[in-house]
Amino acid sequence: MAGWNIPIGLLLQKGLIQPQECNILKAVSGFFSASCVPTAKNEGYPANLCELCIGDSKGNFRCNASSQETYYGYTGAFRCLAEGHGDVAFVKHSSVFENTDGHNTDAWASTLQSGDFQLLCPNGARAEVAQFARCHWGQVPPRAIMVHPDTNALVVYGLLDKAQDFFGDDNNGNGFKMFSSADFQKQDLIFKDSTVAIVPVRERRTFKSWLGQPFLDSLEGLESSQCSRAATKSVNVILLLTILTLATISSS
């Protein structure tokens, strides 16, 4: 969402890009002089959308839509910015904190400081990375923990809520860190490492109420008036994938 749907949807809504025959990729390639937007299909893909990609350590798998491409995903996009290849990175607000101030020990990130980066705000101003609550391009709902209809959701929540009392704080002193994978040299093993707490969904029990209208509006921005019925279908597919994502056991 943060890496493509929201920024491209906004460009469409503001009329800064106008795809002909629903070719959004071509419109994006004409707006940005060079990018790294990894793809699973190279046929007909605008060349400059892969221009900033570098592949793996040997230069193989360039622009591949997998971790084999160094600049793939949110961390990859932030790395592209940090290494001076890109001027702007479309990432989650947590991407900066996850890869600076010693939180990422990889050689490329080990010396990065969060204070060396700034947010670009919709009004053209800049803000410090900790001010993401008032300077952002869109808000994405957190992941939701889903349970089987025959399972008592209150029991599951009660168990997890009690567990986070003991293990939710990374400095809890109990040995186990419920929301951190750092001790295992991995990421997002149980919950996303950016998780702060598990909270009840309360009355937001439908996908519309959970996702929220601003989120849905950002998806609809991809359905340009210039596009054919194919665009409508693509937006519906994106929305379906978003709903399915809510079934993963994590929160952010």
N, C-alpha and C positions, 0 to 999 in steps of 0.2 A: 504493500500500500504506500509506504513512505518513499519507496524507491522509484515508483512508476505511476501508479494509479492516481494518487493525489496531485503530484506536480503536473502531470500531463493533462489530467482532468481540468485543472485550473487554467492551463494554457488554452485549452479548448473553450472553456467558459468565457474567458476574457477576450477571445478572438485573436490571440497572438499567434496561433497556428490554425490553419484552415485546410484540413486534409481533403484532397480531391479523390472521389471514388472510394472514400473510407480508408485511404492509405495513411493511417496515423504515423506509421514508422517513417515514411518519407517526409511527412510534415515535421516530425521531431528532428530528423537529420538536417532539415533545412534551417531549423531554429538554432540548434547548437552546432558550432563549427566542428567539434570533435567530442566523442564520448566513449565510455565503455559500458555498453548495454549487452551483456552476454546473452547468447541466443542458442536455442536447440536446433534451429533451422537456418542454414546459411543461404539458401536459394532465394535470390531477390532481396536479401537483407542489405540496407544501405551501408556502404563501406565505412563511412565516418562514425557510425554507431559502435564500431569495433576498433576505431583508430587508437584509443588510449589503452586498450587491453594489452596485456603482456604475456599471458599464458602462465605456465609453471616455471620452475627455476631454470629449465632448459629452453624455454620459449615455445614449448609444445602446448597444444590445447588452447591456443589463443582464442578468446571470445567464446569459449565453451561455457554453456550454462550449467556449470558444476564447480565444486571447490577446486578443481584442477586449474581453473583460471584464477590467478592471484587476486584480481579485483572483483571477484564474484560476491554477491550478497552485500549486506549492510557493512560488515567489517571490511570487505574488499573495497567498497566505495569510499569508505573513510580512509583506508590506506592509500588509495589513488590520490586523494586530496593531500594527505600527510606527506607523501613522497614527492609532491609538487607536479604530478602529471595532470591533475585536474584542478580547476579553480573553485568548483562547488561540488558538494556531495549531498545527494538526497538520502538521508538516513534517519533512523529513529533518534529521538533525543538521548536515549541511553547509549547509543553507539559511541559517543565521545567519551563518556565516563568508563565504559567497558574497555577502552583501548588506550587510556592515558593514566597518568599519576601512578604508574606501577601496576595497574590492574591486568595488563597484558604484558607478559614477560618475553614475548617474541622479540627478536632483535630489532625489527622495524618499529616497534611500538614502545620498547622498554624505557626510552628517555623522553617520550612525548608528555607534555603537560596540558591539561585541559584548558588552562588559561591562555594558551597560545592559539585557541580557536574561538570563532565567534559565530553566532546565529545570524542569518539573514532574515529580516522580518518582512511581512507582506507590505508594509508601508514604506519600504525602502531603507529603513533604519537597520542598525545592527544591535545585537544584545549579547551579553555574556552567556555562556552555555548553560549556566544554572537558572537562567530566566526563561526557560522553555515554556512555562505555563502561560506567559503573555506574548511570546514571540514564537509562533509556529504556523505552519501552513495547513494543518488539519489535525484533528484528534481521532485516533483509532481506538475503538473499544478494547478493553483487556480480554485476554483469553478466558474462557469459562470452563469450569469442571462439569462434565456431563455425567449423569448417572442413569442407569436403566430405570424405566418407569416402575418396575416392581421393587426398586430399591428405595429405602427411606432416605431422602436427601438430607433431612435434618440430622440423621445419625452420621452420615458421611461428613457433613460440615462440622458437626460437633467434634468428631475425631480429629479432623485436620486443624480445627481451631485450637484444640487443646495441644496438638503437636507443635503448632507455631508459637505457643506460649513458652515452650521449652527450647525449641530448635530454630525459631524464626529469625532471631537476631544472630548475625554472623559472629558476634562476640558473646555468645550465650554462655560459654564456659562448660557446656555439656558434651563437647566433643563432636557432635553431629551438626552440620549446617544444612538446614532444610532447603534454603534458597540459594545455595552456592555450590558450584561444582569444582571450585579451585583446588581443593585438596586432592582431586582425582585427575588433575590436568586435563579436564574436559570442559564442555560447556553445555548448559541446559539439560542436565541429566535427569532430574525429576520435574522440576519447574524451571521456567526461564530464570536465568541468573539475575535478571533485572527485577524480579518479583520483590515487592515490598511486604505485601500481606495478602491473605485470602479473606475476601469479604463476601457477604451474602448478596445475591442478585435482587432480593426483595421482590418488588412487583414487576421487574423487567423480565418477563418470562417468554416473550416472543422475540423472533429475530429482529423485527423492526424496532421494538422498544429497546432492545439490547444494543443494536448497532447505532441507533440514533439517526435522526434526519440529516444532520450535517454530513455524516459518514455516507449515507445513501446518496446524498446530493453529489458528493465527490465522485461516486461511481457513475452517476448519470451524466456527469460532465464528459465522460468518454464517448457518450452517444451524441456525436455532433450532428447538427442538422444537415451537414454535407454528406453524411454517411447513408448507406443503403440499409436494408433489413439485416445485412450481415453484422452491422455494428450493434444493433439491438441484441442479436444473438450473443455476441461476444460479451456484452455487458452482463447479460443474464448468467453466462458461464462464470464470469468473475465473481458475481454475487453468490452463486452457488458454492464456489470454492471458498469464499469467505465464511459462509455459514458452516461448511464442513470443518474449517479450521477451528471453530469454536468447540469442537468435540475433543480437542487435544487437552490433556490434563496439565494445564499451566495457567498462570495468572500473571498479569503485569500491571 
